[in-house]
Amino acid sequence: MAGWLCCLTVMAVAGREATRELHVFQVTMLRSVIGLLMVYPLLRAAGGLGAMRTSRPWLQIARNVVHYGAQFSWFMALTMIPLAQVISIEFTMPIWTAILAVSFLGERMGVWKNIAVVTGLVGVAIIVRPFSGSANVGQLAVLAAAVGYAVSVIMVKALTRTESTIAIIFWMMVIQSALGLVPGLLVWRWPSPYVWAWLLVIGFVGTYSHYCMTRALRYADATTVVPMDFLRVPLAALVGWLVYAERVDVFTILGAALILAANLLNLKGPAPARPA
């Protein structure tokens, strides 16, 4: 999850820089194509294409259709609303994920996990504060992305029961490259060297962030893994301060403290049974 958090924090900056010049369709297509090339070392180490056979092709396709739509919405929102709004609305995802995990995976929330989710959301709200006015298209796009990412996480958790991590990542890149090929070519324009550099960053962090998340879901419940993503908010605040000279105020410090407390509560397990 530490790898996931770092990758997605970098992805937010890289995505904003790339979409300054290129259409979102082209960015999403190149992200998958470049990612497919970057996943080759893992594929070779896992035994090559022969080891990528899947016993659940329809679930792989469904998961990646949903994820492609969520990813497109997320990149589009980066071009329309401030980064703080993108991240804050995206953090409704743990709510949808927890509900879906309990409903479809049979996971249990428990008191500490419920408190962790609520505390984390309070921390996020303190950092970004409620918005004024009615929701715009960019905000609705992030909300759609959050729901789509939650559905995708649940599908990945189901896939980890029968599929290897590298197989899940491989099919993600193949299917999403196919989904994005025609739309990406229709709006194609040759990227500048500056944007090519950011596209390579997007391809790398976009690929290996999912590798990290898939590994995390293999070792822990979705209701344990996903609330840790709250840490991305203070990380984004730090990046905003370092890269864009955005001021870190007392609300950010207080919210970050609550998010850290939420993650500590989330990792709290049941009390060990006393020996007889």
PARO-191788 format. One record per residue (C-alpha): x, y, z. Coordinates in steps of 0.5 Angstrom, whole numbers, plus 500, padded with zeros to 3 digits. Layout:
N
@xx X; yy Y; zz Z
...
This chain:
276
@xx 500; yy 500; zz 500
@xx 506; yy 505; zz 501
@xx 508; yy 503; zz 494
@xx 501; yy 505; zz 492
@xx 500; yy 511; zz 495
@xx 507; yy 514; zz 492
@xx 505; yy 512; zz 485
@xx 498; yy 515; zz 485
@xx 501; yy 521; zz 488
@xx 506; yy 522; zz 483
@xx 500; yy 520; zz 478
@xx 496; yy 526; zz 480
@xx 502; yy 531; zz 478
@xx 504; yy 527; zz 472
@xx 496; yy 527; zz 469
@xx 495; yy 534; zz 470
@xx 502; yy 536; zz 466
@xx 500; yy 531; zz 460
@xx 493; yy 533; zz 460
@xx 495; yy 540; zz 459
@xx 497; yy 538; zz 452
@xx 494; yy 532; zz 450
@xx 486; yy 529; zz 450
@xx 484; yy 525; zz 456
@xx 483; yy 519; zz 451
@xx 490; yy 519; zz 448
@xx 493; yy 519; zz 455
@xx 489; yy 513; zz 458
@xx 491; yy 509; zz 451
@xx 498; yy 511; zz 452
@xx 498; yy 509; zz 459
@xx 496; yy 502; zz 458
@xx 500; yy 501; zz 452
@xx 507; yy 504; zz 456
@xx 504; yy 500; zz 462
@xx 504; yy 493; zz 458
@xx 511; yy 494; zz 456
@xx 513; yy 496; zz 463
@xx 510; yy 490; zz 466
@xx 514; yy 485; zz 461
@xx 520; yy 484; zz 466
@xx 514; yy 481; zz 471
@xx 511; yy 477; zz 466
@xx 518; yy 474; zz 464
@xx 519; yy 472; zz 471
@xx 512; yy 469; zz 472
@xx 513; yy 464; zz 466
@xx 512; yy 468; zz 460
@xx 505; yy 468; zz 456
@xx 503; yy 461; zz 458
@xx 503; yy 463; zz 465
@xx 498; yy 469; zz 464
@xx 492; yy 464; zz 462
@xx 486; yy 466; zz 466
@xx 480; yy 462; zz 469
@xx 475; yy 468; zz 469
@xx 476; yy 472; zz 463
@xx 469; yy 475; zz 463
@xx 471; yy 478; zz 470
@xx 477; yy 480; zz 468
@xx 474; yy 484; zz 462
@xx 468; yy 487; zz 466
@xx 473; yy 489; zz 472
@xx 477; yy 493; zz 466
@xx 471; yy 496; zz 463
@xx 469; yy 499; zz 469
@xx 476; yy 501; zz 471
@xx 477; yy 504; zz 464
@xx 471; yy 508; zz 465
@xx 473; yy 511; zz 472
@xx 480; yy 512; zz 470
@xx 478; yy 516; zz 464
@xx 473; yy 520; zz 469
@xx 479; yy 521; zz 474
@xx 484; yy 524; zz 468
@xx 478; yy 528; zz 465
@xx 477; yy 531; zz 472
@xx 484; yy 533; zz 473
@xx 483; yy 538; zz 467
@xx 477; yy 541; zz 470
@xx 477; yy 542; zz 478
@xx 483; yy 544; zz 483
@xx 487; yy 538; zz 485
@xx 484; yy 538; zz 492
@xx 477; yy 537; zz 490
@xx 479; yy 531; zz 485
@xx 482; yy 528; zz 491
@xx 477; yy 530; zz 496
@xx 471; yy 527; zz 492
@xx 475; yy 521; zz 490
@xx 475; yy 519; zz 498
@xx 468; yy 517; zz 498
@xx 471; yy 511; zz 495
@xx 473; yy 507; zz 501
@xx 465; yy 508; zz 503
@xx 463; yy 505; zz 497
@xx 468; yy 499; zz 497
@xx 467; yy 498; zz 505
@xx 459; yy 497; zz 503
@xx 461; yy 493; zz 497
@xx 466; yy 488; zz 501
@xx 461; yy 487; zz 506
@xx 455; yy 486; zz 501
@xx 459; yy 481; zz 496
@xx 465; yy 479; zz 499
@xx 462; yy 477; zz 506
@xx 468; yy 481; zz 510
@xx 466; yy 484; zz 516
@xx 467; yy 492; zz 518
@xx 467; yy 491; zz 526
@xx 467; yy 497; zz 530
@xx 474; yy 499; zz 529
@xx 474; yy 499; zz 522
@xx 467; yy 503; zz 522
@xx 471; yy 508; zz 527
@xx 477; yy 508; zz 522
@xx 473; yy 510; zz 516
@xx 469; yy 515; zz 519
@xx 475; yy 519; zz 522
@xx 479; yy 518; zz 516
@xx 473; yy 522; zz 512
@xx 473; yy 527; zz 518
@xx 480; yy 528; zz 517
@xx 479; yy 529; zz 509
@xx 473; yy 534; zz 510
@xx 477; yy 538; zz 515
@xx 483; yy 539; zz 510
@xx 479; yy 541; zz 504
@xx 473; yy 544; zz 507
@xx 466; yy 543; zz 504
@xx 465; yy 546; zz 497
@xx 460; yy 552; zz 496
@xx 455; yy 552; zz 490
@xx 452; yy 546; zz 486
@xx 456; yy 541; zz 483
@xx 460; yy 542; zz 477
@xx 461; yy 537; zz 471
@xx 468; yy 536; zz 474
@xx 466; yy 534; zz 481
@xx 461; yy 529; zz 478
@xx 466; yy 526; zz 474
@xx 470; yy 525; zz 480
@xx 464; yy 522; zz 484
@xx 463; yy 517; zz 478
@xx 471; yy 515; zz 478
@xx 470; yy 514; zz 486
@xx 464; yy 509; zz 485
@xx 468; yy 506; zz 479
@xx 474; yy 505; zz 483
@xx 471; yy 502; zz 489
@xx 467; yy 496; zz 484
@xx 474; yy 495; zz 481
@xx 477; yy 494; zz 488
@xx 472; yy 489; zz 489
@xx 473; yy 485; zz 483
@xx 480; yy 485; zz 484
@xx 479; yy 482; zz 491
@xx 475; yy 477; zz 488
@xx 480; yy 475; zz 482
@xx 486; yy 474; zz 487
@xx 482; yy 468; zz 490
@xx 484; yy 465; zz 483
@xx 489; yy 469; zz 479
@xx 496; yy 471; zz 480
@xx 498; yy 478; zz 481
@xx 502; yy 479; zz 475
@xx 496; yy 476; zz 471
@xx 491; yy 481; zz 473
@xx 496; yy 486; zz 471
@xx 497; yy 483; zz 465
@xx 490; yy 483; zz 463
@xx 489; yy 490; zz 465
@xx 494; yy 493; zz 460
@xx 491; yy 488; zz 455
@xx 484; yy 490; zz 455
@xx 485; yy 497; zz 457
@xx 490; yy 498; zz 451
@xx 484; yy 495; zz 446
@xx 479; yy 499; zz 449
@xx 483; yy 506; zz 449
@xx 486; yy 504; zz 442
@xx 480; yy 507; zz 437
@xx 478; yy 513; zz 441
@xx 486; yy 515; zz 443
@xx 488; yy 514; zz 435
@xx 482; yy 519; zz 433
@xx 484; yy 525; zz 437
@xx 492; yy 523; zz 436
@xx 497; yy 529; zz 436
@xx 504; yy 527; zz 437
@xx 507; yy 529; zz 444
@xx 512; yy 534; zz 445
@xx 519; yy 531; zz 449
@xx 516; yy 534; zz 455
@xx 510; yy 530; zz 455
@xx 513; yy 524; zz 453
@xx 517; yy 524; zz 459
@xx 510; yy 525; zz 464
@xx 507; yy 519; zz 459
@xx 513; yy 515; zz 461
@xx 512; yy 516; zz 469
@xx 504; yy 515; zz 468
@xx 506; yy 508; zz 465
@xx 510; yy 506; zz 470
@xx 506; yy 509; zz 476
@xx 500; yy 507; zz 473
@xx 502; yy 500; zz 472
@xx 506; yy 498; zz 479
@xx 501; yy 502; zz 483
@xx 496; yy 496; zz 481
@xx 501; yy 491; zz 482
@xx 502; yy 494; zz 489
@xx 495; yy 494; zz 491
@xx 493; yy 487; zz 488
@xx 499; yy 485; zz 493
@xx 496; yy 488; zz 498
@xx 489; yy 485; zz 497
@xx 492; yy 478; zz 497
@xx 495; yy 479; zz 504
@xx 489; yy 483; zz 507
@xx 481; yy 485; zz 507
@xx 479; yy 490; zz 502
@xx 476; yy 494; zz 509
@xx 483; yy 494; zz 511
@xx 487; yy 496; zz 505
@xx 483; yy 501; zz 502
@xx 482; yy 506; zz 508
@xx 490; yy 506; zz 508
@xx 489; yy 510; zz 502
@xx 487; yy 516; zz 506
@xx 494; yy 518; zz 507
@xx 494; yy 520; zz 500
@xx 491; yy 527; zz 502
@xx 496; yy 529; zz 507
@xx 501; yy 527; zz 501
@xx 498; yy 531; zz 496
@xx 498; yy 537; zz 501
@xx 505; yy 536; zz 501
@xx 506; yy 535; zz 494
@xx 502; yy 541; zz 493
@xx 507; yy 545; zz 497
@xx 513; yy 543; zz 494
@xx 511; yy 543; zz 487
@xx 506; yy 548; zz 487
@xx 508; yy 553; zz 493
@xx 501; yy 551; zz 496
@xx 500; yy 553; zz 503
@xx 500; yy 548; zz 508
@xx 495; yy 551; zz 514
@xx 493; yy 549; zz 521
@xx 487; yy 545; zz 518
@xx 491; yy 541; zz 513
@xx 495; yy 539; zz 520
@xx 489; yy 537; zz 524
@xx 486; yy 533; zz 518
@xx 493; yy 529; zz 517
@xx 493; yy 528; zz 524
@xx 486; yy 525; zz 524
@xx 488; yy 521; zz 518
@xx 494; yy 518; zz 521
@xx 489; yy 516; zz 527
@xx 484; yy 513; zz 523
@xx 489; yy 508; zz 520
@xx 492; yy 506; zz 526
@xx 485; yy 504; zz 529
@xx 484; yy 501; zz 522
@xx 490; yy 496; zz 523
@xx 488; yy 495; zz 530
@xx 486; yy 487; zz 530
@xx 481; yy 484; zz 535
@xx 484; yy 482; zz 542
@xx 488; yy 476; zz 543
@xx 484; yy 470; zz 546
@xx 486; yy 469; zz 553
@xx 489; yy 462; zz 554
@xx 485; yy 457; zz 558
